[in-house]
Structure formats: C-alpha cells, structure tokens
Amino acid sequence: MPQFLSQQTLKGAVKRLAASEAASSLADYLIFKRALKRLNDEAHQEGATPIAAPPHVVTGMRSKVFVGAINELTSRLPSQGDEVITNVDNPYYVPFGADRDATRGYRTKKFPSNGSSDTVSRWQSRSLRPLALVPDTSPKAYRLERRSAQELESFFLREGAGSSSGQRPRLLDMAIWWFRFTDLAQHFQTDVTPETLISAVITDFALNEEEIAGIFSTDSADVAENDAGDAGIDDELELDDDTDEEGEA
C-alpha cells in the first residue's frame, strides 16, 4: 500500500524551516549539492562502464541535471523530471527562511534561469564562498569549495534575524520536505522512522560532517509520534496551489 508523509507532518516541517535561521540561499547551495550527487550517481550506474564524474555543475536551462535538482528540491508539483516547469506562475517554493523572504518562499517559472545560478554568481566576490566559478566556462559552471563548519554557519545562518525562531533548520524537517512527494513504502521497503529519513537525505545530498555540523540541527527528540512512521503516513499527499501564511507549500 502506498504511504506518504501526512499533510500535518509536512506543514509542521515547512513552518519550522520557514521560521529557522537559515538563509533562503541555503536552497541554492543544496541544489548544486544535489546536482553533483546526481552526476556522481550517473557516473557509477550499475552495469555501466565507470567514468569520472564531472567535478562541477553546469548551469543553464539546458543542463538537465541542474534543472532536475531544482525541481527535486523546490517544485510544488510532483513528477516534473528534468524539464523546466512553465504551466504554473509560481511553480517553485523554497522553505528555508521563507518567513523573512520577500516572496514568502515562492519562486516563478524563471527560477531555473535566474535563481540559483545568479545567487551563486554573486557569491564570487565573497572570500568564504562555498561554490567557486570554473574559469572560462560557458554556460557558467561551479565547483564546491570545502569549508569548515564555522564558515558554513556564518555563510548560511542568520542569527538574531527578525521573525526567526532562533533555531537552526532541522535536518529531519529538510528530509520531510525532500520526501514530500515520495511513496515511502515503495522507496524504503521498510518501516520509516525519523532516523530513516535523516540518513536518506544525507545520502541524497552527499552532506559531509562540516555541512551537517555547521548548518543543521540533528535533533529529532521533539518530533511527535505522528511525525513519522505509520501514525504520520497518509495514503495520498497533495500540496495545494494556495499557500497560507505559515508557509505550507
């Protein structure tokens, strides 16, 4: 039987991410992280001849791995694959710090062309940028710069920001958002717990120790019983087109 995270669970996770200290640009960084993971997975597909994964992500509307990563992390519509979404005015949503965001987390259909790539381009003048431009690339390509936990904290968290809960984004809440459209029974083939979701999102984004320690809270002790597992799973899950002020996508 198909099993999805309940709307109550998703709404709570989005609300906490929206009020967290995370900058909305954390989503841009995670999009590049996810794209790099996809490139690595493609280079090591079972049965295929192993090849070296590109050490960088090419941006632009024609970069399917880049557009696909954007869709995976921010699309408000399920099953969009690697194609640009054009049939909805605001098809994307960024939950991180959405309460402080001028657009409350919504992104237009232009997001793949002038969203994350433009944000990362502006980072290039900052000494602690976590992504660096690969010289002489067109379309522009970016590679990861290894940063310490403290540097990542300084870059992506807004301590004391207005309307902030004063809390780091919880890794579990990011995982709940990440698996918002996923049939958990089919995907995991086992009972789903908060630890299951956290472990999976770490793998899917290839998060390293510095990123986890510098950006996220790994505490799931305050999660109610119906936030994961059978008590928090519904047979169907849809994200409404209309979003309330609490940040529900």
PLY file of the C-alpha trace (Angstrom):
ply
format ascii 1.0
element vertex 249
property float x
property float y
property float z
element edge 248
property int vertex1
property int vertex2
end_header
0.00 0.00 0.00
1.38 3.44 -0.90
2.42 5.50 2.09
3.14 9.23 2.14
4.06 11.66 4.89
0.90 13.28 6.21
-0.03 16.83 5.35
0.16 17.66 9.05
3.74 16.43 9.18
4.72 18.35 6.04
3.05 21.53 7.21
4.88 21.42 10.54
8.25 20.85 8.85
7.71 23.71 6.38
6.63 26.04 9.17
9.80 25.33 11.18
12.07 25.68 8.15
10.39 28.96 7.22
11.00 30.37 10.71
14.52 28.97 11.10
17.77 30.95 10.99
18.57 29.53 7.55
19.05 31.96 4.70
16.95 31.23 1.64
20.21 30.88 -0.30
20.79 27.58 1.51
18.43 26.08 -1.07
20.69 27.34 -3.88
23.68 25.62 -2.31
21.72 22.40 -1.81
20.62 22.44 -5.44
24.26 22.35 -6.50
24.98 19.65 -3.93
22.13 17.53 -5.28
23.23 18.08 -8.89
26.76 16.94 -8.04
25.36 13.83 -6.33
23.30 13.03 -9.41
26.34 13.42 -11.64
28.30 11.09 -9.39
25.49 8.53 -9.37
25.20 8.66 -13.15
28.95 8.09 -13.47
28.69 4.94 -11.35
25.48 3.40 -12.62
25.24 -0.33 -12.08
26.21 -2.22 -15.21
27.73 0.83 -16.87
31.40 1.41 -17.53
32.63 3.56 -14.61
33.62 7.06 -15.66
34.95 10.03 -13.76
32.10 12.22 -12.52
32.43 15.88 -13.50
33.75 17.84 -10.51
31.45 20.74 -11.26
27.85 21.61 -12.18
26.99 23.33 -15.44
24.16 25.83 -15.04
21.54 26.96 -17.53
18.19 25.81 -18.85
19.79 23.09 -21.00
21.56 21.48 -18.06
19.13 18.66 -17.22
20.95 17.68 -14.05
20.81 21.28 -12.81
17.15 21.82 -13.71
16.33 18.38 -12.32
17.92 19.22 -8.99
15.93 22.46 -8.86
12.72 20.54 -9.49
13.53 17.89 -6.91
14.21 20.34 -4.11
11.80 23.18 -4.82
8.97 22.09 -7.13
5.45 22.42 -5.78
4.28 19.86 -8.34
5.14 16.15 -8.30
6.86 14.19 -11.06
8.36 17.07 -13.04
11.50 15.21 -14.04
14.29 17.31 -15.51
12.17 19.70 -17.56
11.57 23.38 -16.79
8.08 23.96 -15.38
6.17 26.53 -17.44
2.47 25.84 -16.81
2.24 27.44 -13.34
3.05 31.04 -12.36
4.91 30.16 -9.15
5.86 26.50 -9.52
8.74 26.59 -7.04
8.93 27.03 -3.29
11.97 27.49 -1.02
11.05 26.76 2.61
14.33 27.88 4.19
13.83 31.25 5.90
10.61 31.81 3.93
9.09 33.90 6.74
11.73 36.57 6.07
11.75 36.21 2.31
10.26 39.00 0.22
8.23 36.47 -1.80
7.46 34.22 1.19
9.49 31.46 -0.43
7.71 31.40 -3.79
9.75 31.34 -6.98
8.47 31.97 -10.51
8.96 29.76 -13.56
12.07 31.84 -14.30
13.80 30.37 -11.24
15.88 27.80 -13.20
17.31 30.56 -15.40
17.88 33.42 -12.98
17.60 31.92 -9.50
20.33 29.72 -8.04
22.85 30.44 -10.79
22.52 34.20 -10.24
22.79 33.79 -6.46
25.97 31.76 -6.71
27.39 34.21 -9.24
27.01 36.99 -6.66
28.87 34.86 -4.10
32.07 35.03 -6.14
33.15 38.31 -4.55
32.95 36.77 -1.05
36.06 35.16 0.37
34.20 32.30 2.08
32.04 31.33 -0.89
31.21 27.60 -0.79
30.96 27.35 -4.57
33.57 28.69 -6.98
33.24 29.61 -10.64
35.15 27.34 -13.00
37.17 29.73 -15.20
36.34 30.10 -18.89
33.11 28.13 -18.76
30.02 28.99 -20.80
27.39 28.36 -19.61
28.91 29.01 -16.23
29.94 26.02 -14.16
30.67 25.90 -10.43
32.61 23.56 -8.18
32.47 23.03 -4.43
34.89 24.76 -2.10
35.41 22.79 1.11
34.52 24.99 4.08
34.67 24.48 7.82
31.54 24.07 9.93
32.08 27.55 11.37
32.45 29.11 7.92
29.29 27.42 6.67
27.40 28.54 9.77
28.47 32.12 9.17
27.52 31.93 5.49
24.08 30.32 5.72
22.63 31.10 9.15
21.16 34.45 10.16
21.44 34.53 13.94
19.10 37.01 15.55
17.29 37.78 12.29
13.85 39.30 12.61
10.96 36.82 12.52
13.42 34.00 13.11
12.67 31.25 15.61
16.31 31.38 16.68
16.67 27.73 15.69
18.80 26.08 13.06
16.97 24.27 10.28
16.37 20.71 11.39
17.79 18.02 9.16
14.64 15.98 9.77
12.46 18.85 8.53
14.56 19.13 5.39
14.15 15.37 4.90
10.37 15.65 5.31
10.30 18.38 2.66
12.63 16.34 0.42
10.33 13.31 0.55
7.13 15.36 0.23
6.00 13.50 -2.92
7.63 10.14 -2.23
5.80 6.87 -1.75
7.79 5.85 1.32
6.70 2.22 1.23
8.00 1.81 -2.31
11.13 3.89 -1.78
12.38 2.46 1.50
10.86 -1.02 1.60
10.95 -0.86 5.40
9.34 0.90 8.34
10.08 4.62 8.18
11.44 6.44 11.24
12.92 9.93 11.64
16.36 8.32 11.52
15.48 6.65 8.22
14.60 9.98 6.64
17.65 11.77 8.04
20.04 9.08 6.82
18.45 9.13 3.37
18.61 12.91 2.93
22.27 12.91 3.99
22.95 10.33 1.28
20.88 12.04 -1.41
22.77 15.32 -0.95
26.13 13.78 -0.03
26.20 16.03 3.04
29.55 15.99 4.82
30.33 16.39 8.51
31.12 20.08 8.21
27.83 20.83 6.45
25.77 18.91 8.99
27.56 20.39 12.00
27.69 23.93 10.62
24.19 24.36 9.22
21.69 21.89 10.65
20.19 20.67 13.88
20.06 16.88 14.01
17.70 16.82 16.99
14.55 14.80 16.36
13.65 14.27 20.01
10.84 16.82 19.87
9.09 15.14 16.96
5.63 13.95 17.87
4.70 10.32 17.29
2.65 11.24 14.24
5.56 12.99 12.51
6.92 9.77 11.03
6.14 6.12 10.83
2.67 4.63 10.31
0.92 7.18 12.53
2.10 10.03 10.30
1.58 8.47 6.91
-1.45 9.05 4.70
-2.43 7.18 1.55
-2.27 10.39 -0.52
-0.47 13.72 -0.32
-1.03 16.80 -2.42
0.39 20.29 -1.97
-2.27 22.92 -2.52
-1.61 25.67 -5.08
-2.62 28.26 -2.46
-0.24 28.72 0.45
-1.20 30.09 3.85
0.92 32.50 5.87
2.56 29.65 7.78
4.48 28.60 4.70
2.61 25.44 3.67
3.53 24.74 0.07
0 1
1 2
2 3
3 4
4 5
5 6
6 7
7 8
8 9
9 10
10 11
11 12
12 13
13 14
14 15
15 16
16 17
17 18
18 19
19 20
20 21
21 22
22 23
23 24
24 25
25 26
26 27
27 28
28 29
29 30
30 31
31 32
32 33
33 34
34 35
35 36
36 37
37 38
38 39
39 40
40 41
41 42
42 43
43 44
44 45
45 46
46 47
47 48
48 49
49 50
50 51
51 52
52 53
53 54
54 55
55 56
56 57
57 58
58 59
59 60
60 61
61 62
62 63
63 64
64 65
65 66
66 67
67 68
68 69
69 70
70 71
71 72
72 73
73 74
74 75
75 76
76 77
77 78
78 79
79 80
80 81
81 82
82 83
83 84
84 85
85 86
86 87
87 88
88 89
89 90
90 91
91 92
92 93
93 94
94 95
95 96
96 97
97 98
98 99
99 100
100 101
101 102
102 103
103 104
104 105
105 106
106 107
107 108
108 109
109 110
110 111
111 112
112 113
113 114
114 115
115 116
116 117
117 118
118 119
119 120
120 121
121 122
122 123
123 124
124 125
125 126
126 127
127 128
128 129
129 130
130 131
131 132
132 133
133 134
134 135
135 136
136 137
137 138
138 139
139 140
140 141
141 142
142 143
143 144
144 145
145 146
146 147
147 148
148 149
149 150
150 151
151 152
152 153
153 154
154 155
155 156
156 157
157 158
158 159
159 160
160 161
161 162
162 163
163 164
164 165
165 166
166 167
167 168
168 169
169 170
170 171
171 172
172 173
173 174
174 175
175 176
176 177
177 178
178 179
179 180
180 181
181 182
182 183
183 184
184 185
185 186
186 187
187 188
188 189
189 190
190 191
191 192
192 193
193 194
194 195
195 196
196 197
197 198
198 199
199 200
200 201
201 202
202 203
203 204
204 205
205 206
206 207
207 208
208 209
209 210
210 211
211 212
212 213
213 214
214 215
215 216
216 217
217 218
218 219
219 220
220 221
221 222
222 223
223 224
224 225
225 226
226 227
227 228
228 229
229 230
230 231
231 232
232 233
233 234
234 235
235 236
236 237
237 238
238 239
239 240
240 241
241 242
242 243
243 244
244 245
245 246
246 247
247 248
